[in-house]
Amino acid sequence: MSTYIDSRHPEEHGDYDDCPDLVARYLKDSEVIRGRSPRTANGYYIDLRTFFRFLKQRRKLVDADIPLDEIDCSDVGLDLIRSVTTTDIYEFLYYSARQRGNAPATRARKLSSLKGFYHYVCNKLKLMEVNPTDDVDTPALKKSLPKYLSLSEGMDLLENVNTDFYERDYCIITLFLNCGMRLSELVNIDVTDIREDGTIRIIGKGNKERLVYLNNACISSLTSLLNERAKLQNVAKDEKALLVSRRTGKRISARRVQQIVEACLQSAGLSGRGYSPHKLRHTAATMMYQNGNVDMLALREILGHAHVSTTEIYTHLGTKSLKEAAEASPFASVKPTEKTRPAAKTANQKKDDSDLRPADLNQELQSSPEGKDE
């Protein structure tokens, strides 16, 4: 299913030419005025497009034999948007659950997209007096503890970084385990984001900026990476990315980082256990809490959570500072080891950063709840 996002250039997109004009205006305002990221706007786009396709089908405005995913909703006008009722919203959520098999979290996201759109139409543009989503309750969500690596598994992972660009890939694992950053945050780090005061600048969801303290393990791995990066002949002078391809000298993709983590997990004998870059983020937060009595508010700052309630799955209120939280990680004293580089691979064995198939590059977007037209 096509979306406007390009997995190679997530900051760029085309026109919203297959959705209603009013939806396109809302999406553009979400990015330009409200500062939502292209990926977040993409999630709104998919959910709203699916809803108006469903609405046309429900109102019998298209032939019954046309698959929902092929319905053109670009012609949906203000009259149809105004005609939506609370019953339509509930029917859409029921359809999402029964016909499309959407989980409660996915249905909650779809409802959130609809609430945001109709709030915009009613309160911002003043085109409607009654918001049909006001009385619709959010689906109950199951709260479960995050899955994370144990301390011994984390150590095994660090000791089994057996890749062609050891300094870069060791740094990736170290930052995940110590700083708890998101995959998108890690990929977008620039060299200039590393500050002399021992902190690193992170741009999180909604383009919100935060500073995270670097412990000794992070500083050591970053120093090794920067020294090795400086030796690369193909890195352009204007290339600011911290994580670059050894072959092309350009910023590596989020999918490439996933592949690196998967390879390291396999080397450590940890594959097949459901671990991923996001599970390494959970590991960092859990280890800080379990080993350092970390203040919940401090942990919220480190992880970049918008609400304290999100952080409560890890910890209870404490008194430690942000810097103490970073130093509390059991991975803080780990340093990169001198290793013999892997033997050169044959032509049939090589798979460099640039050899990814389009399917690999799109896998992250397609596996994300925001990247699937569910």
Phi and psi in degrees as a GROMACS rama.xvg file:
@    title "Ramachandran Plot"
@    xaxis  label "Phi"
@    yaxis  label "Psi"
@TYPE xy
-77.5792  146.194  SER-2
-133.805  171.082  THR-3
-82.5513  -9.07659  TYR-4
-78.7311  139.159  ILE-5
-103.379  117.776  ASP-6
-61.3598  -26.703  SER-7
-77.1437  -28.311  ARG-8
-133.843  75.3064  HIS-9
-65.2382  -10.6944  PRO-10
-89.4358  -1.63389  GLU-11
-119.116  151.591  GLU-12
-159.134  165.728  HIS-13
-94.4558  -162.268  GLY-14
-78.8797  154.784  ASP-15
-89.0835  59.178  TYR-16
-82.97  -2.69877  ASP-17
-113.356  23.5089  ASP-18
-136.436  164.128  CYS-19
-57.1918  149.169  PRO-20
-58.7722  -38.7001  ASP-21
-68.1225  -34.4922  LEU-22
-66.9397  -42.7017  VAL-23
-59.6566  -40.847  ALA-24
-63.6251  -42.6294  ARG-25
-61.5906  -42.5218  TYR-26
-65.2301  -41.7744  LEU-27
-66.3247  -40.2617  LYS-28
-64.636  -35.4912  ASP-29
-59.935  -40.2744  SER-30
-79.0695  -49.7135  GLU-31
-76.6512  -42.0781  VAL-32
-94.564  -47.9467  ILE-33
-87.7562  -7.98918  ARG-34
75.1716  22.424  GLY-35
-71.7338  147.285  ARG-36
-73.3742  158.431  SER-37
-56.1914  -36.5409  PRO-38
-68.0109  -38.0994  ARG-39
-66.5703  -45.1075  THR-40
-61.3907  -34.1615  ALA-41
-62.5052  -38.2833  ASN-42
-63.5468  -43.698  GLY-43
-58.9514  -46.2157  TYR-44
-56.431  -48.4206  TYR-45
-64.7789  -45.2624  ILE-46
-64.3815  -44.0436  ASP-47
-70.554  -37.455  LEU-48
-62.6957  -42.854  ARG-49
-62.9474  -41.4519  THR-50
-62.4786  -46.2204  PHE-51
-73.6379  -25.7207  PHE-52
-65.7399  -45.0237  ARG-53
-60.397  -41.7048  PHE-54
-62.9739  -42.7596  LEU-55
-63.5775  -37.8373  LYS-56
-69.0315  -42.6736  GLN-57
-64.1283  -37.5529  ARG-58
-85.4677  4.10486  ARG-59
59.2189  41.5327  LYS-60
-92.4627  -1.65002  LEU-61
-136.375  163.041  VAL-62
-61.3655  141.055  ASP-63
-65.0088  -24.0455  ALA-64
-87.7873  0.727744  ASP-65
-81.8775  122.668  ILE-66
-58.44  144.098  PRO-67
-56.3616  -40.2762  LEU-68
-69.9069  -7.43199  ASP-69
-107.941  3.88604  GLU-70
-76.3101  133.339  ILE-71
-87.0578  119.242  ASP-72
-112.28  11.8293  CYS-73
-66.9429  -18.1112  SER-74
-91.9018  4.66107  ASP-75
-67.9453  122.866  VAL-76
-105.944  -175.986  GLY-77
-61.955  -36.146  LEU-78
-60.7272  -44.5396  ASP-79
-68.9598  -38.6564  LEU-80
-62.7067  -40.1682  ILE-81
-69.2373  -26.0595  ARG-82
-79.2009  -8.20981  SER-83
-65.1223  134.778  VAL-84
-114.874  169.126  THR-85
-59.628  -35.8886  THR-86
-62.0849  -40.2976  THR-87
-59.1512  -41.2527  ASP-88
-64.1384  -46.5351  ILE-89
-63.2633  -40.1174  TYR-90
-63.4276  -37.3757  GLU-91
-65.1565  -42.6735  PHE-92
-65.921  -38.108  LEU-93
-64.2155  -44.5418  TYR-94
-60.034  -42.6689  TYR-95
-61.45  -37.5908  SER-96
-76.7503  -46.5428  ALA-97
-84.5525  -41.7587  ARG-98
-91.6068  -33.5168  GLN-99
-106.025  -6.53582  ARG-100
68.108  27.4674  GLY-101
-70.0793  135.511  ASN-102
-73.1148  163.535  ALA-103
-53.4172  -38.7539  PRO-104
-64.6648  -38.601  ALA-105
-68.9523  -41.8119  THR-106
-65.0041  -36.6217  ARG-107
-64.7116  -38.4435  ALA-108
-65.6987  -41.7611  ARG-109
-62.3221  -42.8988  LYS-110
-64.5525  -39.0349  LEU-111
-60.9164  -40.2974  SER-112
-62.4326  -42.3642  SER-113
-67.3902  -41.1549  LEU-114
-62.2592  -42.4232  LYS-115
-63.2606  -42.9015  GLY-116
-65.0905  -47.7426  PHE-117
-73.159  -26.5115  TYR-118
-64.2763  -40.2717  HIS-119
-63.9911  -45.5016  TYR-120
-66.7348  -40.3481  VAL-121
-81.6069  -46.2605  CYS-122
-94.519  -31.8857  ASN-123
-89.6979  -51.4057  LYS-124
-89.6021  -15.0978  LEU-125
58.5356  37.4376  LYS-126
-94.8199  -10.7831  LEU-127
-139.556  148.595  MET-128
-96.3362  -29.4411  GLU-129
-116.513  126.915  VAL-130
-90.3632  114.634  ASN-131
-69.2073  -11.4404  PRO-132
-95.6187  -5.96195  THR-133
-58.276  -40.8856  ASP-134
-97.5959  12.4596  ASP-135
-93.6748  120.052  VAL-136
-79.306  146.463  ASP-137
-71.9884  135.367  THR-138
-55.0799  138.858  PRO-139
-64.0699  132.809  ALA-140
-107.553  139.107  LEU-141
-79.6215  123.689  LYS-142
-94.2324  120.931  LYS-143
-127.515  153.656  SER-144
-69.4367  143.979  LEU-145
-68.976  145.876  PRO-146
-85.5904  135.972  LYS-147
-148.509  163.031  TYR-148
-79.1925  145.59  LEU-149
-73.5699  169.359  SER-150
-59.9949  -43.0879  LEU-151
-66.9858  -37.1935  SER-152
-66.6199  -38.8358  GLU-153
-62.7425  -42.0941  GLY-154
-64.6745  -41.9061  MET-155
-60.0403  -39.458  ASP-156
-63.558  -44.6231  LEU-157
-64.7438  -30.6636  LEU-158
-84.6708  -3.80354  GLU-159
-125.21  41.8569  ASN-160
-88.3697  88.9887  VAL-161
-111.316  70.6092  ASN-162
-123.45  171.269  THR-163
-72.4769  -22.4569  ASP-164
-121.797  75.4143  PHE-165
-58.9709  -47.2677  TYR-166
-60.6338  -43.5113  GLU-167
-66.4659  -47.0517  ARG-168
-74.6917  -31.9897  ASP-169
-65.0084  -39.4269  TYR-170
-64.4181  -38.899  CYS-171
-58.8622  -50.4862  ILE-172
-63.7531  -41.1159  ILE-173
-63.2631  -44.9855  THR-174
-65.438  -40.19  LEU-175
-59.4559  -48.7998  PHE-176
-72.8204  -26.6109  LEU-177
-101.029  -34.8193  ASN-178
-102.778  -18.3833  CYS-179
64.5174  31.6818  GLY-180
-81.1993  160.033  MET-181
-77.0854  160.972  ARG-182
-58.4893  -47.8367  LEU-183
-63.6368  -34.1453  SER-184
-67.1686  -41.8194  GLU-185
-64.4124  -46.7833  LEU-186
-61.1079  -34.1988  VAL-187
-89.075  5.14781  ASN-188
-68.109  133.431  ILE-189
-103.031  158.336  ASP-190
-57.2956  -36.9094  VAL-191
-71.4419  -9.14186  THR-192
-78.4073  -14.1557  ASP-193
-84.6208  118.238  ILE-194
-102.189  154.411  ARG-195
-69.3067  -18.8252  GLU-196
-84.7077  11.4401  ASP-197
83.1159  22.7001  GLY-198
-122.541  165.398  THR-199
-129.286  138.101  ILE-200
-87.9978  125.216  ARG-201
-118.583  134.241  ILE-202
-104.16  110.227  ILE-203
-97.8072  -157.525  GLY-204
-61.3081  142.707  LYS-205
67.0864  23.0346  GLY-206
57.7286  29.2551  ASN-207
-82.8927  130.138  LYS-208
-96.0011  139.558  GLU-209
-144.33  159.155  ARG-210
-110.572  133.679  LEU-211
-119.797  131.846  VAL-212
-71.6008  141.361  TYR-213
-101.071  127.503  LEU-214
-86.7492  -177.554  ASN-215
-61.4153  -36.7458  ASN-216
-64.3198  -42.848  ALA-217
-66.1142  -44.2916  CYS-218
-62.548  -41.7771  ILE-219
-64.1263  -45.4299  SER-220
-69.4764  -36.4289  SER-221
-66.6043  -39.2639  LEU-222
-61.8  -44.8182  THR-223
-62.1901  -42.0938  SER-224
-66.068  -45.1559  LEU-225
-63.3439  -37.6928  LEU-226
-64.0164  -41.5754  ASN-227
-72.496  -37.8585  GLU-228
-61.7693  -36.7389  ARG-229
-65.5355  -20.3251  ALA-230
-84.3532  -15.1991  LYS-231
-70.1762  130.554  LEU-232
-83.7676  -19.2337  GLN-233
-102.03  8.42793  ASN-234
-82.2287  117.486  VAL-235
-64.0804  150.474  ALA-236
-61.7311  -28.2918  LYS-237
-94.882  6.09533  ASP-238
-79.9634  112.923  GLU-239
-93.5362  -12.3361  LYS-240
-60.2722  137.345  ALA-241
-73.3847  -45.6954  LEU-242
-98.242  107.783  LEU-243
-123.074  161.676  VAL-244
-78.1314  135.695  SER-245
-64.588  -31.8344  ARG-246
-81.9094  -45.7027  ARG-247
-97.7124  -22.0512  THR-248
77.4262  8.4852  GLY-249
-106.711  163.351  LYS-250
-56.3537  134.697  ARG-251
-81.816  157.654  ILE-252
-86.516  166.08  SER-253
-62.5248  -37.2906  ALA-254
-64.4128  -36.3565  ARG-255
-64.9505  -39.4101  ARG-256
-63.6214  -40.7696  VAL-257
-58.0597  -42.8679  GLN-258
-64.8745  -38.9802  GLN-259
-63.0693  -46.0721  ILE-260
-62.7946  -42.1518  VAL-261
-61.5325  -40.6814  GLU-262
-65.2948  -40.9697  ALA-263
-68.5135  -39.0615  CYS-264
-62.0616  -39.8518  LEU-265
-65.7772  -42.1173  GLN-266
-62.253  -32.0195  SER-267
-87.413  0.589825  ALA-268
73.6853  26.1568  GLY-269
-112.126  6.61431  LEU-270
-71.9352  157.589  SER-271
79.8202  8.27054  GLY-272
-107.957  9.42014  ARG-273
80.7931  14.2501  GLY-274
-81.763  150.207  TYR-275
-156.398  173.856  SER-276
-54.135  -37.9672  PRO-277
-69.0034  -30.236  HIS-278
-70.0451  -28.2216  LYS-279
-68.2893  -34.4057  LEU-280
-62.1913  -45.006  ARG-281
-60.5455  -38.9915  HIS-282
-61.2348  -45.0192  THR-283
-58.7483  -48.0542  ALA-284
-64.486  -42.7806  ALA-285
-65.6803  -42.7403  THR-286
-66.5579  -37.9663  MET-287
-61.7301  -41.8793  MET-288
-69.5975  -48.5157  TYR-289
-68.8874  -28.0889  GLN-290
-109.446  -6.07881  ASN-291
-137.405  8.14933  GLY-292
48.0191  48.9101  ASN-293
-70.8422  136.849  VAL-294
-59.9293  132.988  ASP-295
-60.9191  -37.4291  MET-296
-68.8404  -35.3977  LEU-297
-66.7879  -42.5619  ALA-298
-64.6207  -36.3162  LEU-299
-60.4524  -41.3726  ARG-300
-64.5291  -43.8249  GLU-301
-62.4615  -44.3111  ILE-302
-81.4939  -15.9112  LEU-303
74.631  31.4636  GLY-304
-76.3681  141.039  HIS-305
-75.4783  -29.9413  ALA-306
-128.568  141.601  HIS-307
-62.0747  -31.6397  VAL-308
-58.7802  -30.7393  SER-309
-67.3382  -33.3581  THR-310
-79.8584  -17.1298  THR-311
-64.42  -15.2022  GLU-312
-69.2603  -15.8305  ILE-313
-102.164  -32.7527  TYR-314
-156.265  173.428  THR-315
-120.958  166.868  HIS-316
-57.3993  134.655  LEU-317
-137.552  -158.88  GLY-318
-131.644  8.89985  THR-319
-80.5093  153.442  LYS-320
-90.2411  172.843  SER-321
-59.9009  -44.3928  LEU-322
-66.8342  -40.2191  LYS-323
-63.2458  -34.085  GLU-324
-63.8716  -42.5904  ALA-325
-64.8303  -40.947  ALA-326
-72.2478  -17.3383  GLU-327
-74.7148  -17.4575  ALA-328
-62.4715  133.142  SER-329
-67.5437  -12.0936  PRO-330
-88.7453  0.309365  PHE-331
-63.9131  -28.8986  ALA-332
-97.4652  1.12059  SER-333
-76.4782  136.271  VAL-334
-123.874  153.543  LYS-335
-64.485  143.199  PRO-336
-102.415  155.211  THR-337
-73.5559  123.867  GLU-338
-129.856  148.162  LYS-339
-74.4707  129.611  THR-340
-64.2416  146.002  ARG-341
-58.3745  148.606  PRO-342
-62.0184  149.709  ALA-343
-60.9589  139.316  ALA-344
-87.9077  156.836  LYS-345
-75.9655  168.86  THR-346
-60.0909  -34.5223  ALA-347
-75.8126  -19.4951  ASN-348
-93.5454  -20.6493  GLN-349
-69.198  140.675  LYS-350
-147.385  96.6709  LYS-351
-90.2247  176.305  ASP-352
-57.0552  -32.8404  ASP-353
-85.825  -2.42069  SER-354
-92.1389  11.4838  ASP-355
-70.7463  142.48  LEU-356
-78.6377  155.804  ARG-357
-55.0897  -34.5879  PRO-358
-63.6758  -36.8316  ALA-359
-66.1648  -42.2782  ASP-360
-65.4299  -29.6554  LEU-361
-90.9177  -7.4165  ASN-362
-61.7333  -41.1778  GLN-363
-61.0289  -45.9601  GLU-364
-64.8554  -40.9591  LEU-365
-71.1925  -29.6085  GLN-366
-82.6247  -15.4137  SER-367
-78.5269  143.182  SER-368
-57.1123  -30.1724  PRO-369
-81.7701  -11.9855  GLU-370
-104.331  12.8415  GLY-371
-128.687  130.387  LYS-372
-80.8925  76.7035  ASP-373
